[in-house]
Amino acid sequence: MSAMGREAPAQSATADREIVISRVIDAPRELVFEAFTEVRHLSRWWGPEGFTTTTQSFEFRVGGEWDFVMHGPDGTDYAEWIFWTEIAPPERIALLHGESRGDPNAFESVLTFEPDGTATRIEMRTVFPTRELRDEAAEKYHAIEGGRQTLSNLAAYVTGIVRKGAEG
């Protein structure tokens, strides 16, 4: 056994500022990736249960932006802004996400799309500027459960497309 094999896995330098959510979706990777890259899809599944999304502007390219409003089930509107920093179809998307351009509390997310047989394993790794901002997102805004619900909505949406295609 090599010395490397005996060592514990190194913990990420950002582990105390991260939220990582993953899910296997029973749909091809290209379709799951497309659902993230076209506004006609995003508006139909984006956000936690009970939320809807209104897009103000959308340009999916490195350096492009998605300006949108999430409408909560209680009627609260949340201004949102995403800036695409890396796009590698159909494997990876990296982005900066905040309330608006220049938001000092914006966080970075990397989404990876890995084939898992005929399904796709999606991982959403989010790194916040500070541990306190990560904790606030988790506790006050329920970011972990909201992220799980968002991926659940994505799964339902794309598997519905797959079923429709099989029927017809």
N, C-alpha and C positions, 0 to 999 in steps of 0.2 A: 504494500500500500504506500502510496506517495505521501509526502508531508501534507500536500494540499488536501488529500482525501480525509485526513484526520481532523482537519480544522472545521470548526463550526462555520456554516455559511455566513458570509459577511452581511451585516444588516445595512440596508440602504442608508446613506447619509441623510436622506430626507424622510425616513420612516416615521418620525414623530410629527410630521406635517402632512402625511398622506392619508387619503381614503382610496381604497382599491375595491372595486366591485367587478365581478365577472359573472358570466352566464353563458350556457350553451343554448344556442337557438337552432331549431330544426329547419334550417334554410341554408342555401348555398352562400358562401362568403361574398360573392359578387353582389348578390341581392341585399344582404345585410349592409354592406358598404354603401351601396346605392341609396339605401333608405336614410343614410346619414348625409348624403351629398346633394340631394335634390330637394328643394324647398317644397315641392308638391307632395313629397313623402313626409318630411319633417313635421309639417303642420298637422298631420293626421295622427302622430303618435308621441311627439316630444312632450316630456314633462311627467310628473307624478300623477297618480290617480286623481281625477276630477279637475285637472288643469287643462286649459286650452292655450293655444299660441297664436298670436297675430304677428306676422312678419312685416317689418317696415322696409327693410332692404336685405338683399342676400346676394353675395358674390362668393361662390365656392372656388377659391384659388388661393395659393400662398400669397399672403398680403391682403386678401379679401376679408370682408366683414359680413356678419349676420347681425342685424339690429332687429330685436323683436321684443314683444311684451308677452309675459306669461300671465294668464288670468286665473287666479286661484278660485277654488270652489266657494269661498266666502265673499267673492267679489273684489278682492284686493288685486291690483295690477302690479307686476314686478317688471321694471325695465331691465332688459338683458342685452349684452353685447358679447359677441364672439369674434376673435381675430384668428384666422387660420395661419399657423406658423409652419406647418409641414403637412404635405399630402403625398402619400405613397400608395396609390391604388393597387390592389384592394387590401393592403396589409395594415396601413397605419395612417392615423390622423393626429396631429398635435395642434393645440389651440390655446389661446389665452381667453379667459371668460371672466367678465365683470359686469357691473351694472351699466357702465358706459365707457367710452374710450378714455384712457387716462386714469381709470379707477385704480388707486394705490393698493387696494385689497384684491385685485384681480388674481385669479389662480390659474395655474397651468394644468392642462389635462392631455393625456396621451391615450388614444384608443387604439387597441390592436385587434385585428380580426384574423384568427387562426383557423384553418380547416380542422374539423374534428369528425372524420368520416364524411358523411354527406351533410353534416351540421357545421355550425360555426361557433367557435368560442370567442366571445368578445370580452375584452378587459378594458375597464375605464380606470386609469390611474391618475388621480388628481393630487397635485402638490400645492399647498397653500403657502403664502409668504411666511407665516409664523404658525407655531403650534396652537396659539390662542385663537387664530382665525379658523384653523381646522376644527378645534373644539367647539367654537361658536357655530360653525356650519353644521356640525353633527348634532349639537344639543338644541340650539335655538331654531334652526331651519330644517332639522331632520334629514340632513344630506344623505346619510347612508340609506335610510328607508326610501327616500325620494329617488335616489339613484337606482335602487333595486326595482322600484315601481316603474321608472322610466324604461329600464331594460326589459321589464315584463311587457310594457306597452309595445315596445319595438318588436319583441318576440311574437306577440299576438298579431301585430300588423303584418309582418313579413311571412309568418306561417299562413295567414289568411290569403296572401297573394299566391303562395305556393299551392295551397289547396284549390284556389280558383283556376290556376293554370292546369292542375291535374284533372279538374272537372271538364275543362274545356274547350 
